[in-house]
Structures are given as structure tokens and as C-alpha cells.
Amino acid sequence: MNVTKNWLKWSVAVSLIGLLTAQMACQPDPGEALNERKRRENEEDILAYLDKTNLRPKAEKNELTGLYIIRTKAVENGQLAKEGDEVKFFFTQSRLDSVVVDSSETAAGIPNLATIGAPSGITARLYQSLQLLKEGEEAIIMAPYDPSDNKGGNLLLPAYTPVRYDIKVVSVRTEDEQIQDYLVANKLTAAEKTESGLRFLLTKKSPADSAQVKAGQTAKVKYTGKLLNGNQFDASANGSEFNVGTGAVIQAWDEALVKMRVGEKATIVLPSSIGYGPTGNRNQTTGIYTIPPYAPLAFELEVVSSK
């Protein structure tokens, strides 16, 4: 008899748990509901602001991002940033009550820099804006709250606050254009360009009877590696050994070294496609990028030995 009663109690408890679980499953995520409500309120605030400032007739809404764009300077044939492109820009971020929250060093003439597809340290709303503007364009961007931006908020910019961005896109440069700029600035325009996009310039030549580096050999190489902004990320003054043509190093090195003889020096400049690609390279301890994604690079190489 006790067994039957206990079984009934257990059965009722299980049924109640199942019912509660089903009800909970049907309830919307309160976080999602709040975000949607706040975005709707932001939309109303933005439209009211556009009406107040007489900007609404000029505003165009990007349905994918929810951003409102008022182009104050349009460039019909300007270059639009794509993944891997470097964008230089000036911006001011302000609340709808005109309080400035953040800005670039416009007075000093120092633009901000972001690479599309790589971590940039800017807000999601600003990052999205840069992908909607062409090189040379200027615009006012009205942006509703984005959950990925400043989620907790702060005294200057509380959570769920719509913002205005005033943006000027100074330049949009592909990797190839960045490399060409570097070659001109560093007087390396005589460099050979290969099918892969590698730029190769022999800076010290060895006699013709010097040993040629061949795939499969173990080469010892002294090197210095830099980003195109001049920041050094790696070097080996005493030389490092590795097998050539086996994928032990980046593709650019395998390609460049078989063009060299022992004792020779060369400067190479390379796109990320034959370097560290869209993933870049992080410091394993700190997690900080030593080589950002989509970064073209420059190396000074010297072949010490190859056998």
C-alpha cells in the first residue's frame, strides 16, 4: 500500500515537472524580449531625432544592421571596404543629447584604423558603419543599441542608449595596395612580384658557384619580421634551422628561399594569403595578436647555410 502511494506521489511530481518545463520552454527569453523592446524604443528615439534635426528626408535605413545613414559627402565611384581591407577613418560618437562619448584624434590628424574581418577594438555599430561607407565618404550614422556593445553601460553611455556617429572614411586599402604603398615608401619598387603576390628583392648577392637553396634541404636563416607599420614581431640574429619546402614555415618563406644562395640577403613583402592568413598569430601566453589577421608582412632574410 505504501508503495502504491509513493508511486502515485512520484508520478504526480513527474507530471508537474513536465508541465512546468513545457511552460518554461514556451516563454520567450526575457533578455531577448528586453533587447527587442529597447531596440524598438531606440528606433522611435532615432526617428524623433531625425525629425527634430530635419535629417529624416535624407536618411536611408540599412535593414540588415538597423543603422540609419545620412551621407553628407557621397563618392559614387569610391572603394567599398571588403574583408581583409584596411580602413582609416575619423569619427565622433555622441548621444542624442549631443554629449560626446568618444572620438578619434581628429585635431591631431591621426585617423583610427580597422581591418575588416579582424579584431579592431571598436564597437560593433561603428564596425558595421565602416562597411557601408566608401572611401572618401562622410556620413552621419544613427545607431540603435547593440547588445554586443557596452552591455553593462556606464555613466557616460548607459546601456540601451542609441548613438550618433559622425564618420569620415579617409582611405580603404586592399592588402595589395598596402604592400605597394610600403614598397614606394621604402624604395623597394624594384622587387619582383610572383604569381602568389610575393615581392622579392635580392639585397646581397653571392657568387654564382655558391650553394643554391633547394627544397628538402635544411636551411639556417637569420631574419627580422615586421608589420608594414614598422612594428617588429620576431627576429633571429643567430639563425634558425628548418626544412625548406615542407610547410615547416609560411608559404612565402618556402617560395623565397629557393630563389637564394648561401650568403645572400633578401627583402620580401607578402600578402596574408601566403603568410598567416585570416587567423593571424597569437602569443600563446597572453592571447594577444603578434600578427593580426589579414596582415601583410615584411621580412629581411639571410641564408647562413643550406644542406
SULVENFEN-V367956 format. One record per residue. N is the residue number from 1. RES is the residue in one small letter. SS is DSSP state (H for helix, E for strand, - for the rest). OMEGA is omega in whole degrees, 0 to 359 (none if undefined). Layout:
# SULVENFEN-V367956
{{N:RES:SS:OMEGA} {N:RES:SS:OMEGA}}
This chain:
# SULVENFEN-V367956
{{1:m:-:177} {2:n:H:179} {3:v:H:181} {4:t:H:179} {5:k:H:180} {6:n:H:180} {7:w:H:179} {8:l:H:179} {9:k:H:181} {10:w:H:181} {11:s:H:179} {12:v:H:180} {13:a:H:180} {14:v:H:180} {15:s:H:179} {16:l:H:178} {17:i:H:179} {18:g:H:180} {19:l:H:179} {20:l:H:179} {21:t:H:180} {22:a:H:179} {23:q:H:180} {24:m:H:181} {25:a:H:181} {26:c:H:181} {27:q:-:177} {28:p:-:175} {29:d:-:182} {30:p:H:178} {31:g:H:179} {32:e:H:181} {33:a:H:179} {34:l:H:180} {35:n:H:181} {36:e:H:179} {37:r:H:181} {38:k:H:178} {39:r:H:177} {40:r:H:177} {41:e:H:177} {42:n:H:180} {43:e:H:179} {44:e:H:179} {45:d:H:181} {46:i:H:179} {47:l:H:178} {48:a:H:179} {49:y:H:180} {50:l:H:177} {51:d:H:183} {52:k:H:183} {53:t:-:180} {54:n:-:181} {55:l:-:187} {56:r:H:180} {57:p:H:182} {58:k:H:186} {59:a:-:174} {60:e:E:184} {61:k:E:173} {62:n:-:187} {63:e:-:181} {64:l:-:184} {65:t:-:184} {66:g:-:180} {67:l:-:173} {68:y:E:185} {69:i:E:172} {70:i:E:181} {71:r:E:178} {72:t:E:171} {73:k:E:181} {74:a:-:177} {75:v:-:188} {76:e:-:183} {77:n:-:181} {78:g:-:181} {79:q:-:178} {80:l:E:184} {81:a:-:176} {82:k:-:182} {83:e:-:181} {84:g:-:181} {85:d:-:177} {86:e:E:180} {87:v:E:172} {88:k:E:187} {89:f:E:169} {90:f:E:178} {91:f:E:168} {92:t:E:177} {93:q:E:180} {94:s:E:174} {95:r:E:181} {96:l:-:174} {97:d:-:175} {98:s:-:176} {99:v:-:181} {100:v:E:183} {101:v:E:183} {102:d:E:177} {103:s:E:174} {104:s:-:181} {105:e:E:185} {106:t:-:182} {107:a:-:180} {108:a:-:179} {109:g:-:181} {110:i:E:181} {111:p:-:170} {112:n:E:182} {113:l:E:176} {114:a:E:175} {115:t:E:182} {116:i:-:182} {117:g:-:181} {118:a:-:177} {119:p:-:187} {120:s:-:181} {121:g:-:177} {122:i:-:182} {123:t:-:179} {124:a:H:181} {125:r:H:178} {126:l:H:179} {127:y:H:178} {128:q:H:181} {129:s:H:182} {130:l:H:181} {131:q:-:180} {132:l:-:184} {133:l:-:180} {134:k:E:177} {135:e:-:179} {136:g:-:182} {137:e:-:174} {138:e:E:184} {139:a:E:167} {140:i:E:179} {141:i:E:175} {142:m:E:189} {143:a:E:174} {144:p:-:179} {145:y:-:174} {146:d:-:183} {147:p:-:182} {148:s:-:180} {149:d:-:170} {150:n:-:190} {151:k:-:181} {152:g:-:183} {153:g:-:176} {154:n:-:184} {155:l:-:182} {156:l:-:181} {157:l:-:180} {158:p:-:177} {159:a:-:177} {160:y:-:181} {161:t:-:173} {162:p:-:182} {163:v:E:173} {164:r:E:173} {165:y:E:168} {166:d:E:191} {167:i:E:171} {168:k:E:179} {169:v:E:184} {170:v:E:182} {171:s:E:172} {172:v:E:185} {173:r:E:173} {174:t:-:177} {175:e:H:181} {176:d:H:178} {177:e:H:177} {178:q:H:179} {179:i:H:181} {180:q:H:176} {181:d:H:181} {182:y:H:181} {183:l:H:180} {184:v:H:183} {185:a:H:184} {186:n:-:176} {187:k:-:181} {188:l:-:186} {189:t:-:178} {190:a:-:182} {191:a:-:175} {192:e:E:175} {193:k:E:181} {194:t:-:182} {195:e:-:182} {196:s:-:183} {197:g:-:177} {198:l:-:170} {199:r:E:186} {200:f:E:178} {201:l:E:177} {202:l:E:183} {203:t:E:174} {204:k:E:184} {205:k:-:176} {206:s:-:177} {207:p:-:184} {208:a:-:180} {209:d:-:177} {210:s:-:184} {211:a:-:176} {212:q:E:176} {213:v:-:181} {214:k:-:177} {215:a:-:181} {216:g:-:178} {217:q:-:174} {218:t:E:182} {219:a:E:173} {220:k:E:188} {221:v:E:168} {222:k:E:183} {223:y:E:170} {224:t:E:180} {225:g:E:181} {226:k:E:166} {227:l:E:183} {228:l:-:174} {229:n:-:177} {230:g:-:180} {231:n:-:179} {232:q:E:180} {233:f:E:181} {234:d:E:177} {235:a:E:174} {236:s:E:182} {237:a:E:182} {238:n:E:179} {239:g:E:177} {240:s:E:182} {241:e:E:176} {242:f:E:179} {243:n:E:182} {244:v:-:174} {245:g:-:182} {246:t:-:183} {247:g:-:179} {248:a:-:178} {249:v:-:180} {250:i:-:184} {251:q:H:182} {252:a:H:179} {253:w:H:179} {254:d:H:181} {255:e:H:185} {256:a:H:189} {257:l:H:179} {258:v:-:173} {259:k:-:189} {260:m:-:173} {261:r:E:177} {262:v:-:180} {263:g:-:182} {264:e:-:176} {265:k:E:179} {266:a:E:170} {267:t:E:176} {268:i:E:176} {269:v:E:192} {270:l:E:173} {271:p:-:183} {272:s:H:181} {273:s:H:176} {274:i:H:177} {275:g:-:183} {276:y:-:169} {277:g:-:183} {278:p:-:181} {279:t:-:183} {280:g:-:180} {281:n:E:182} {282:r:E:168} {283:n:-:185} {284:q:-:181} {285:t:-:185} {286:t:-:184} {287:g:-:181} {288:i:-:179} {289:y:E:169} {290:t:E:174} {291:i:E:182} {292:p:-:172} {293:p:-:178} {294:y:-:182} {295:a:-:168} {296:p:-:188} {297:l:E:174} {298:a:E:179} {299:f:E:165} {300:e:E:182} {301:l:E:173} {302:e:E:180} {303:v:E:180} {304:v:E:180} {305:s:E:176} {306:s:E:183} {307:k:-:none}}
